[in-house]
Amino acid sequence: MTPDAVLSRYLDLVAGREVEPAALYRLLAIDADLLYRWVSTLGCATTPAAIQSALAALPRGSRAGFARAQVWSVVPLGGGVRLGLDQWRAVLVASCLAEVLVVGLDGVDADATRLRVLLAGSGVQIESDPLMAELATFRGVDPALLVDAHPVLRAFAVSEALEHHGRAQAAGLALELFAIEETAFADCMQRAEARAGALIDAAGVTLETAEGWFEPLWIQAQVAAFSMVMGRESDVPALERLGAQVARALFNHEPRVFLLNTQQSVLEGTGSDDLAVLRLAVATSPSRVASAVRSGEDTVIEESAESTVADRQILRRLGTDTAIVSVLRDVDTVLGALVFRSSEEDSSQSVALMAGFAAELGHWMGALRRNAMAVRKGLDAYRAQHEKRLREIVHEANNPLSIVHNYLHILELRLKDYPETHEPLRLIAAEVRRAGTIIRKATEFPAPQPVAADTALPRRAEIDVNAVARAVTELVGASAMRAGITVNVTGEEGALTIRSDRDRLMQVLTNLTRNAVEAMAAGGQLTIETRRGVYRAGKAGVEIIVRDDGPGLPAAVLDRIYDPKASSKGGEHAGLGLHISARVVDELGGAMDVRTAPGKGTEFSIFLPDSV
């Protein structure tokens, strides 16, 4: 069973968010339990190249979490007897002896031999590896039967003899199976001992510190549990709030949080107190927080006359004379720093817990930012694609409109002696031009904003409201006549002028009158009434009323009358007319009201100020 010294090193290695595959392999290669767990999980051949390739192929962001989970497979929760270091090292030396025995033999991978013998010596079977299966099958057979066997099987027999029966019997088998004399075998043993020592050193295992591995394991378990909670948040502010709660659970206080701005040049304080205004220039600030971010290394802040005032303020808010600065990062990107309250009683495990928490918070914060960036890129790509498509549509739509406009000009010339046609032709030409303007707006994409805004401002000029009302009745006159509807314009006589946008007012009145005509399928009366001298919210202006004798609007429709929705009329109707009309009136600085009752018709009242 994996000894304490190896477990301690393994936990150090997998404590962070990133684990180097080569370093992990070096540790696996000296311990049978860990090696077996990883080879079985990865489903790869028992060779150094295959194992390292499979480790490197694991997703970078999840490799460390996967490695931390693996440790539980070699840690019995109820306790158990662990291998002593001497016994564990003897197993490793025996596997290294097998490696030494096959070095230089054609077609034999010496490193892979050591791995196979290390596993087989612990009773491990990997049936997908033919040699591993044979090591288990022929283990313990009469040495005389192994004389012509594969070198790996013979080397395993010598290794087994060394581990279980001692050096003398191993030397006898080496002579019998490899024709290695006793003097040469002594050299092989020296090389095996040296090889084992080199592997232990390369793996970073310190044999003198063989205890104390369970507390780091417990710390990692706590951080992992809270990490799962933080991973459920869907936005950065919510993650920051939850992170503060997790910190209170782990450390009994909230660390100060400093995040890099979008230009990566300034550390900005967070929170709701007065220190949230702190701004630390990363490149130049003498603060220990800024220096930690510059170097990418955790550091300590201590209360002293030489400390910066900003650092001393942070210590006072934390209620301590000493604080630990943990760099907040996502993979290779530094996001900011956390400042934890500290004391002389803090153990190395407490410091490790702070670093682990910072690693998890940085990971999830970075994940949210990456997701937001991916969504933004997707929206930008979608926007670009459809902007192009809309421009093509507008270009093609303008061609027939231009043709219609040209033929109207020809008609005007041919009908110049018929005065009664001049006004209708002029109205048609004006509507064609207005249609072209509306279509062109489809390509006017404002930059994305937190709140959508129409960047096209009304074009204000002196307009005659009565003239606009009469023009609208001319446009809907033919369809009204076919439906048996009488259309009237009443109210103020003469010119009724205000400063507003004629095209937008035409748009509103056309929408409302078309709706009224369509509502009175059995005929009726449509009236446009104008009034001057109206005041609303301290502004003088005019009122335009569109009234019909239709069936009225039901309560269900009135509740959402200005919402854009699918039309119940069918045909080409988009169901947007009232929504657009209300928005346009608002853009003109006015207001629109509705009065209706079942069987008594509907009346829309539009107020427009003289000026805005």
Secondary structure as the mmCIF struct_conf table of DSSP 4:
data_model
#
loop_
_struct_conf.conf_type_id
_struct_conf.id
_struct_conf.beg_label_comp_id
_struct_conf.beg_label_asym_id
_struct_conf.beg_label_seq_id
_struct_conf.end_label_comp_id
_struct_conf.end_label_asym_id
_struct_conf.end_label_seq_id
HELX_RH_AL_P HELX_RH_AL_P1 ASP A 4 LEU A 13
TURN_TY1_P TURN_TY1_P1 VAL A 14 VAL A 14
BEND BEND1 ALA A 15 ARG A 17
HELX_RH_AL_P HELX_RH_AL_P2 PRO A 21 LEU A 28
TURN_TY1_P TURN_TY1_P2 ALA A 29 ILE A 30
HELX_RH_AL_P HELX_RH_AL_P3 ALA A 32 LEU A 42
TURN_TY1_P TURN_TY1_P3 GLY A 43 GLY A 43
BEND BEND2 THR A 46 THR A 47
HELX_RH_AL_P HELX_RH_AL_P4 PRO A 48 ALA A 57
BEND BEND3 LEU A 58 LEU A 58
HELX_RH_AL_P HELX_RH_AL_P5 ARG A 60 GLN A 70
HELX_RH_3T_P HELX_RH_3T_P1 VAL A 71 VAL A 74
BEND BEND4 VAL A 75 VAL A 75
TURN_TY1_P TURN_TY1_P4 LEU A 77 GLY A 78
HELX_LH_PP_P HELX_LH_PP_P1 VAL A 81 GLY A 84
HELX_RH_AL_P HELX_RH_AL_P6 LEU A 85 VAL A 102
TURN_TY1_P TURN_TY1_P5 VAL A 103 GLY A 104
TURN_TY1_P TURN_TY1_P6 ASP A 106 GLY A 107
HELX_RH_AL_P HELX_RH_AL_P7 ALA A 110 GLY A 121
TURN_TY1_P TURN_TY1_P7 SER A 122 GLY A 123
TURN_TY1_P TURN_TY1_P8 GLU A 127 SER A 128
BEND BEND5 ASP A 129 ASP A 129
HELX_RH_AL_P HELX_RH_AL_P8 PRO A 130 THR A 137
TURN_TY1_P TURN_TY1_P9 PHE A 138 GLY A 140
HELX_RH_3T_P HELX_RH_3T_P2 PRO A 143 LEU A 146
TURN_TY1_P TURN_TY1_P10 VAL A 147 ASP A 148
BEND BEND6 ALA A 149 ALA A 149
HELX_RH_AL_P HELX_RH_AL_P9 PRO A 151 HIS A 165
HELX_RH_AL_P HELX_RH_AL_P10 ARG A 167 PHE A 178
HELX_RH_AL_P HELX_RH_AL_P11 GLU A 182 ALA A 203
TURN_TY1_P TURN_TY1_P11 GLY A 204 GLY A 204
TURN_TY1_P TURN_TY1_P12 LEU A 207 GLU A 208
BEND BEND7 GLU A 211 GLU A 211
HELX_RH_AL_P HELX_RH_AL_P12 PHE A 214 MET A 230
TURN_TY1_P TURN_TY1_P13 GLY A 231 ARG A 232
BEND BEND8 ASP A 235 ASP A 235
HELX_RH_AL_P HELX_RH_AL_P13 VAL A 236 PHE A 251
BEND BEND9 ASN A 252 HIS A 253
HELX_LH_PP_P HELX_LH_PP_P2 GLU A 254 PRO A 255
STRN STRN1 ARG A 256 LEU A 260
TURN_TY1_P TURN_TY1_P14 THR A 262 GLN A 263
BEND BEND10 GLN A 264 SER A 265
STRN STRN2 VAL A 266 GLY A 269
BEND BEND11 GLY A 271 ASP A 273
HELX_RH_3T_P HELX_RH_3T_P3 ASP A 274 VAL A 277
STRN STRN3 ARG A 279 ALA A 281
TURN_TY1_P TURN_TY1_P15 VAL A 282 THR A 284
HELX_RH_AL_P HELX_RH_AL_P14 ARG A 288 SER A 295
TURN_TY1_P TURN_TY1_P16 GLY A 296 GLY A 296
STRN STRN4 THR A 299 GLU A 302
BEND BEND12 SER A 304 SER A 304
TURN_TY1_P TURN_TY1_P17 ALA A 305 GLU A 306
BEND BEND13 SER A 307 SER A 307
HELX_RH_AL_P HELX_RH_AL_P15 VAL A 309 LEU A 318
TURN_TY1_P TURN_TY1_P18 GLY A 319 GLY A 319
BEND BEND14 ASP A 321 ASP A 321
STRN STRN5 THR A 322 ASP A 330
TURN_TY1_P TURN_TY1_P19 VAL A 331 ASP A 332
STRN STRN6 THR A 333 SER A 342
TURN_TY1_P TURN_TY1_P20 GLU A 344 GLU A 345
HELX_RH_AL_P HELX_RH_AL_P16 SER A 348 ARG A 414
TURN_TY1_P TURN_TY1_P21 LEU A 415 ASP A 417
HELX_RH_3T_P HELX_RH_3T_P4 PRO A 419 THR A 421
HELX_RH_AL_P HELX_RH_AL_P17 HIS A 422 LYS A 441
TURN_TY1_P TURN_TY1_P22 ALA A 442 THR A 443
HELX_LH_PP_P HELX_LH_PP_P3 PRO A 446 PRO A 448
BEND BEND15 PRO A 450 VAL A 451
STRN STRN7 ALA A 461 ASP A 464
HELX_RH_AL_P HELX_RH_AL_P18 VAL A 465 ARG A 482
TURN_TY1_P TURN_TY1_P23 ALA A 483 GLY A 484
STRN STRN8 ILE A 485 GLY A 491
BEND BEND16 GLY A 494 GLY A 494
STRN STRN9 THR A 497 SER A 500
HELX_RH_AL_P HELX_RH_AL_P19 ARG A 502 ALA A 519
TURN_TY1_P TURN_TY1_P24 ALA A 521 ALA A 522
STRN STRN10 GLY A 524 ARG A 536
TURN_TY1_P TURN_TY1_P25 ALA A 537 GLY A 538
STRN STRN11 LYS A 539 ASP A 548
BEND BEND17 GLY A 550 GLY A 550
HELX_RH_AL_P HELX_RH_AL_P20 ALA A 555 LEU A 558
TURN_TY1_P TURN_TY1_P26 ASP A 559 TYR A 562
BEND BEND18 ASP A 563 ASP A 563
BEND BEND19 SER A 568 LYS A 569
TURN_TY1_P TURN_TY1_P27 GLY A 571 GLU A 572
BEND BEND20 GLY A 575 GLY A 575
HELX_RH_AL_P HELX_RH_AL_P21 GLY A 577 GLU A 587
TURN_TY1_P TURN_TY1_P28 LEU A 588 GLY A 589
STRN STRN12 ALA A 591 THR A 596
TURN_TY1_P TURN_TY1_P29 PRO A 598 GLY A 599
BEND BEND21 LYS A 600 LYS A 600
STRN STRN13 THR A 602 PRO A 609
BEND BEND22 ASP A 610 ASP A 610
#
